Amino acid sequence: MGRVAIAYAAGAFVLLQAGEIVLPAFSAPQWILRLVVVLVLLGFPIAMVLAWIYEITPRGIRRTPDLEPAGSGHRPGRLMPRVALLGLTVVTAAAAGWWLMAWEPQGTGDGLIMSPASANLGGPGAGWPASYDSDAPIRSLAVLPFEDFSAEPQPYFAAGMHDALILELSQIESLRVVSRTSVMKYAGTTQTSPEIGRELGVQAIIEGSVTRAGDRVRITVQLIDARTDEHIWSNSYEGDLSDIIALQGRVAREIAQEVKLELSPEEEERLALAPTVNPEATDAYWRGRYEQSKGTPEGYEAAIQHFQEAVEKDSTFAPAYTGLAGAQLLVGGDDSLRLIRLLPEAVEAAEKAVILSANSPEAQAVMAEVKIRLGEAQSYASQHDVVLDSLGIRIDSLNIRVEAPAVVNEEWLEGVTQFGEQMRRLYVTSHAEGVATLSQERQVHVARQLESLGEYDRAKQFLRQSVERDPTNLEAWDELERLHAIRGDYQGSVEIRGERVARSGESREAVTAAAELERAVGESGARGYWEQRLREFAVREKRGEPYSQIDYATALLALGDHDAALIRLERAFEARDGKIGSLFHDPIWDPVRADPRFRSLLRKIRSTPWPRPPAPPGR
């Protein structure tokens, strides 16, 4: 038996080494190699049994009893060790086989929930698949900056095409697309797709290039599985610049098909629209978007000039009016007098954008921001005797589908539109280093903005500065704990809770709750954390104390109760929960992104700007 065991081990080693080399060359799924390992392990006890029963002799294969010397008799003492060895081998092989078949490799990055397999109790890089599953739909992707292969490359052109594809894909409710500003740092990167995927928390990556020759355009895109670096699909598209919208819709539609997304009838209709555009107006518009994306006063001024040129070329081009109004608001910044001078043009452009494209979230967002700035300007004017003509009367007399709040919910504005995303980036850039100048509420708002941009470490640092400056800022403590939890650092969440009750002077009940949370995590890990959080939310609800329906839904989703989580999300919409903008960009919602109820909710959020409620949901 010893010789057979050695020979079997040597043969198995050679077989596995060959499989590790040969199978990937034929793009074989990882489970095939895993199956080979299991079969090799299960074959070992069979070989041992056969070696026990038979022996190879010069006269051929003979049963072992036949080889016993005549008259030697049976020696019972040899049976029990063999039976024990056989039983141990079988148990060990079976256990190893079960473990290998059930095992799912874990990622080492700090991405959020990466696949449905890890959606429950998810954490950093959980459930990172070993191979691409062509039957599994992709729920999250990032479009990396396009390369320009034109004879005379123009940065604004490739940036415009990249921007347009992100916009088209981001309007598909069952897909999460990383924002343009979050992927710009990967322009010309040497990082691998799995590295980028882990950093951005996405399942797939789109790489592409554009080529322009006069008014002819070619777009080449390829889809890569970010988990395995496997090439999934690629294609090239050509057309005239006047048909660029139809071309972009075709690219987005085919990408949706390749990642196994089910488009709604409305999405199918939108992507199939083929309006022709004025090439010169489109070119000027892209130049304006490119300048505006720089996020500088000079860039905003240049953008205004390009957008004005675009509307001169085509007075029906709604995106140009949206861009013009947005650039004027951005260049006005916090300078009240300058903003007042720019408001008449911004109001006029926003009005035209809404009239030309009443259902456009971008136009709605710009108009909502115009109303905010108009209210601020009127307040400033009344205090400083500045005449605003009749702007307020004229804008309020328009029959537009926008409420007239004093303050629009920033999460809606920043979460559903590219203009809002630019506003968010500008706000973060202006305030991320100045904790001392912001109220407690605005400090948490900036931290959430950083999270939505994928800058989790900066968000943690900002929240840490906030609680160090004011240990009584309970909302900042809550957000810091939540940030650790959704990144899978449950022990870190426990430590944050303990530090909070020790430094903020909370009640004895809060101290007890912190101890219960620590016990729950110690006993049950991630499940214990979320179950304890549900108990805390239930207590708050029973007492009528404020809490966030979004946080409640997060806990339910982590525990796998998708139906209950979706009910809570609907309640969050009804309550105008300030955190609801996270549904568009936060990876924790990927497990329910394809659910018709979730997609319907996103449509309602996009089409319903709302004011911040007088008493927003609490912690």
N, C-alpha and C positions, 0 to 999 in steps of 0.2 A: 504493500500500500504506500509506503514511503516513496518508492521510486515513481509510482503513478502520480502522487501529489506533486512531486517536484516537476515531473514532465508536464502535468496539466497547468501548473502555475506558469511555466516558461511559455507554453503555447498560448495561454490566455493573454500574457503580457504582449507577445508579438501581435496577436489578433487585435487587441485594443489599440496598440500603437498604430497599426495599419488603418484601423477604422477612424482614428482621430485625424489622420492625414487625408485619407481618400474621401470620406463622407462629405466634409465641407467643400471639397473640390466640385462635387455634384450638387451643391446647395441643399443637401439633405437636412431636414429639420433636426434640431438637437435631440428630440426625443428618440430618434432612431439609435443614436450612439448610446443613449441612456438605456434603451432596451437591450442592446448588445451586452452592456455591462451586467444587467440583471440576468440575462440568459447564461452568461459565463459563470456568474455566482451560483445560480441554481443548478448548473451542470456539474459543479464540483461534488456535491454529495452523491449524485448519480454515478460519477466516475469512481468515487470511493466505494460505493456499494458493489459495483462491478468488479473492482479490484479485490474486494473482500471475497466475493464468490468465485472469481476466476483468477487464474494465473497464466501468464504467457511462458510457455516452456519450449524447448527445442522441438518437442513433438506437437506443438500447436497450443491452442487455448484449452485449458483443462479446468474443471471445477476444483476448488481448493480441497474439499474433502477427499477427492480422488487421489490427491498427492500425499495424504498422510501415510506414513510408513505402516506397513501391515502389522497389525497387533498392537499399534500404539494406543488405540482407543481414543475417545473424544476427551478433550481437556476443557471442561466447563469454564475454568478460570479465564480463558481467553475471550469468552463471549461478552461479558459485561463491559470491559473497556471499549470493545468495538461498538457495542450498542450505544454507549455513552458518547463516543466520538461522533457516531453517525447522527444522534439526536442533536448534539451541540452544533454540528455543521449545518443541519437542516434549519434549525432555529435562527442561526446567525445569517445564513444566506437569505432566508425569508424576510428577516427584519431589514437587512440591507436592501433587498429588492423593493420592499414597501417604501422605505425611506427615499430611495432614488427616484421612484415613480412619483412620489408625492412632493418631492423637493422642488422648490422654485427659486432660482438664483436671486439673491438680493443685491440691489445696486448699492454703490458706495457713495453716490452723490447726495445732494440735499434737495432733490426734486420732491415735489409733493406727490399725492396719489398718482401712480403711473398707469394703472390698469384696473379693470373691474375686479380682478382677482385680489387686489390689495385695497379695494375701496373701503371695505370694512376695517376699522381700526388702522387706517393707513398711516404711514410715516415716511421718512425720507427714503426715496428710492425703492419703496416696497414693491414687490412683485415685478421687478424688471425682467421681462421675458428673455429667454435664451435664443429664441428664433422668431422670425416674423410669421405671424399667423395670417394668411391671406383671406381667411373667412371672418376675421374679427374687425369690426369697424374702428376707425381711428377717430378719436374725439378731440384731439388737440394737436396743433401744429404751429410751426413758426416759419415765416417766409423770410429767408435771409436776403440781404441787399443784392440786387441784380448787378451783374457785370455788363458793361457796355462794349460791344464788339464792333461798333460803327467805325467807318473809316475816319471820321472826325468825332470822337467821343465827346458827349456833352453831359456832364453830371446830372443836370436837372431832368434829362429825358429818362435815364434809367431809374432815377429816384421817383419820377412821376408814375412810371409803369409799375414799379414796386409798390408804391403807395396805393395805386388803384386796385391791384390784386388783393392786397390786404383788406381794403375796404369791401370788395366784393365778397371775399370769403368770410369776413367777420359778421356779415349780415345773415349767415346761415346759422339758425338757432342751435342746431345739434353739434356745432363745431366751435371750439375755443381757439381763437387766433391771437397770438402774442402781438402786442402793439409794435408799431414801426420804431418808436424810440427805444424800445427794449432790445430790438435786434440790430440796431445800427452799429453797436460795438463789435459785431462779428463781420463787418465788412473787411474782406481780405484776410480773414482769420486762418490760422493753421490748425485750429482745434478740430477734433474729430466730431462726427455727428453725435455719437453717444455722449461726449462731454458737453456739447451744446444742449442736447436734449435734457440731460440731468440738470443743468443750470437753469434752463427755462421751464422745466417741468412739462415737456411735450412728448408726444409719441412719434411724431413725424416732422421732417424738415423739408422745405421746398427750396431748392437752389435754382437759379435761372440766369438768363442773359437776354439782352435785347440788341437788335441791330436795326439801324435806321439808314435808309438810303433815299433821300428826298422825302416823299410822302408815303413810301413803302416801309412797313414795319415787320420785323420777325421777332417772335417771342419763343424762347426755348426754355422749358421747365423740366425739372426732374424731381421725383418724390423719393425720399430716402427714409427708411425706418430708423428713427433716432435711437432705438434700443439696441439694434444689432448692426447698424451701418449697412444694411442690405438695400440694394437698389430695387425699388418697387416698380417704377414706371417713369417714362419720359416721353416728351412729344414736342413738336415745333409747330408754330402757327404763323401764318403770314396774312397780311391784309393792308388796306390803305389806311392812312391816318384818319380819314373821314369816317371809317367804320371801326374805329378803335374801341368804342364802347361794346359793340357786338363781339369783337375779338376778345376783350377782357372777360365778358360774360361766358364765352365759350370755354376759355381756359378754366375759369372758376367752376363751371358746370362739370367739366371732365375730371377735374381734381376731386370734386365731391363724389363722382361716380367711382373713382379709383380707391378712395378711402372708405367706400361702402356706406355713404350717408344717404338717408332717405329724405329727399327734398320735399317740402310742402308745395302744394299747387301755386301758392303765392311766390315762393322762391323760384320755382320752375319758370313762372311767367316773367319774373323780374330778370332772370339770367338770360332768358330768350329774347328780350327786347333788343331791337337792333336800330336805334335811332342814329342817324348820321349827324356828325358834328362838324363845325367849321375847323379845319386843321390849324389855321392861324390862331383862332381863339383858344383851341386846346393847347397849343404850344405855349402861348402866353400864360395860360392858367397853370401849366406844369412849372413854368419858371417861377410863378408866384408862390406855389406850394413849396418849391425847393428853397426859396429865400425865406419864407415864413418858418420853415422847419429849423432854421439856424438858431432861432430863439433869441435874436439880438435886436435892439432898436433899429440898427441899420438894415437888418434883414426884413423887419416888418415894413419899413419905409419902401424898400425895393419891391416887396410883395404887393403893396398897395398900387404901385405904378403898373406892375404886370397884370394885376386883376382888372384895373381900369382899362388897360389895353384889350383884355379879353372881352369885356362887356361892350367895348366899342366895336370889336370885330363881330360879335354875336350878342345882340341885346336879349336873346331868349336863353342864354346859357346860365342856368340857375346856379351851378357850383361856383361860377366866378363871382356872382353876387354874394354868396355865402362866404367865400374866401375874403372878399373885399371888406365886408362888415366885420368879420373876425379879426383881420389884420388891423383894422382901425381901432378895435377895442384893445387888442394886444399892445399896439404902439402907444396907446393912451396910458396904459399901466395904471399906476396909483396917482398920477398927476391929475388932479381934479380939473384944473383950468384947461390943460391940454385936451383932456377927455371931452370936456364941454365943447371945445372947438371942433372936435372930430365927430361928435354925436350926430349932428344933422346928416352927414354923409353915411354914417353907420346905420342910422335908422332907415334911411331911404334904401340902402342896399339890402338890409334885412327884410324890409317889407317886400321888395321885389323877389327875393329868394323864396319867401314863404308863399307868395302868390303864384310863382312859377312852379314850385315844388312843395305843395302843402303837406305832403306826407313824408318829406325828407327829415330824418332825425337831425341831420346836420343843420338844416335851415331852422328847425324848431329850437335846437340848442343855441344857435346864434341869436335868435329872437328872444329867447329866455334871458340870455346874458345881456342883451340890449336893454331889456326891461329893468334888470338889476341895476345896470349902470345909469339908466335914466333916472331911476329913483334916487340913487346916490347923488347924481348931478343936481336934481331938483332940490334935494336937501341942502347941498352945498350952496346952491344959488340963493335959497331963502335966507341962509345965514350970512351971505356975503354980498347981497344985493346984485347978483349977476342975473341978467335977463336971458331966459331960455326960449324966447319967442313962444310959439304954440306947439312945441314938439310933444309935450305930454298929452295935449288934447288930440292931436292928430294921430298919434300912435294908439291911443286908447279907443279911437273911433273905428279902427280897422276891424273887420270881421275875420279874425285869425284864430286858429285852433291852439291857442296858448293861454293858460291862465295868467292872471296878473298878480303874482305874489310879490310880497316885499322881498323875500329871499327864496330863491329856488334851491331845492335839495341838491347839494353839490355832487352827491354820489350818483344821482341820475345824470346830471350834466356831464360829469367827467367819465362816467362808466360806459355810456352808450354812443359817444361820438368822437370822431378824431379831433374836432375843434376842442371839445372838453378835455381830451387827453393832452392837447397842447397847453391848455390853460392849467392843467394839473402839473405838467412839467415845469411851466413858468413859475407857478406858485411854490413848488417844492424848491426850485433853484433859489427863489427869493427868501424862503423862510426856513429851510432845513437846518441852517446853522444858527438860527436865532430863536431858541426856545423861550428865552426871557421876554421876547416881544409879543408872544402869542398868549391868548387865553387858554385855559385848560382844554376846552372843547376843540380849539383850533390845533392844539398840539397833537391830539389824537388824530385829528383829520389829516394832518401832514404825514403822520406815521402810516395811516391807511393808504395814502397816496403812494408812499414809497413802496409799500407791499404790492400794490396793484402794478407798479412798474417793475416788479421782480427784485427790488433792492431790499431784501429781507434783513441783511446785516445792518444796513443804514437805518432801517426802521427800528430794529432793536436798540441801536445806539441812541436814536432820537428819543425813544420811550424811556430808556434808562436815564438820559439827561433830564427828562421831564419829571420822573419820580424822585430823582436825586434833588432836584430843585424844590419840589413840592410833594412830600410823601403822602399828602392827603388827596392827591389826584387819583381817585379810585378808578376812574375810567381808563387812565393810562396804565394802571396796574393790571386791570382786566385785559386790556389789549396786549400787554406784554406777555401775560400768561397764555392768552389764546394763540399768540404768534408762536410760542414754544410748542404748544400742543399740536397745531396743524402742521408743524414741521417734524412731528414725531418725537420731540424731546419732552416726554411726559415727566421725567424726573426734574427737568428744568422748570416745568410748570409748577410742580409741587414746591420747589424751592422759592419760586417767585411768590406763590401764595403765602408761604411761611414768612418771607421777608415783609410782605405787604402788611400782614396782621401785626407783625412785631413793630413796624415803623409808623403805621398810619393811625394807631390808636383805636382800632375797631373794637366792637363789642365782644363779650365772652362767647357769644353765639358764633361770631366769625372765626374766632380762635378754634372752637370746636369743629367747625366746618373744614378748616384747614387741616386739622388732625385727621378727620375722616377722609379727606382727599388723599392725604399721604398714605393712610392705611389701605385705601382702595387701590392705589397704584402699586403699592408694595405687594399686595396679594394677587391682583389681576392685571397689572400693566395697563395697556391702552384701554382695554375694555373697562377696567375698573375706573379709569379717569372719566370716560364719557358717561358711564352709568351714574357716577357721583354727580357729574354736572347736570344730568337730567333730574336727579332728585332735588338739586338746588333750584333749578328752574321751576319745578313743580311747586316748591315751597313759595317761591316768589309769586307765582301765578295765583296760588290759593290766597295769599295775603293781599293781593292787589298791588304788589310792588312792581316797579318798572323793570323790564328786561328786554332783550332783543330777540325777536322771533327768528332772526337770521342765525343767532348763536344757538338757539334751541334746535333749529333745523340742522345745523352742523353736527350737533351731538347725535341726533337721530340718524343722520346719514352715516356717520362713523360707525354706528352700531348695526347698520344694515337695514334699518326700517325706512325704506325709500318712500312708501306711501305716506307715512306720518310726517316725514320731512317735507314732502311737497305740500301737504296741508298747511304746515307752518309757514312755508314760503308764500303761499297765497295770503295768509294772515299778515305777513310782513308787507306785502304789497298794499293791502287794505289799510294798514297802519302807517304807510309811508315810512317804513323803517329806513333810517339813514344809511344802513349797511347794504342795502339791496343792490347797489351798483356792483358789488362783488360777484354777482351771478354771472357777469359777462367775462370776467378776467381771472377769477380765482379757480385754480385747478381742483379744489376740493369738490366742486360741483360736477366734475366730468362724469362720474358714474350715472348721473341722471340726465345728462345733457341731451340724450336722444329721446327721452320720455316726452310724449306729446303734451303732457300737462306742463312740463318745464318749458318746452318750446313756446307754448301758448302764453305762458307767463312772461317770457322774454319779449314777445311781440307787444304785450300790453305795456310793459315797462318802457319800451322804445317809443311807443306812440302816446304816452301819457306823462308829459312833464308835470311835476307837482311841486308845491311849496313845501318847505320844511314845516312840519306840524308844530303848533305852539309848544307842546310838551313831547319832544321826541322820545322814542323808546330808550330806556336807560341801559345800564350795563348788563 
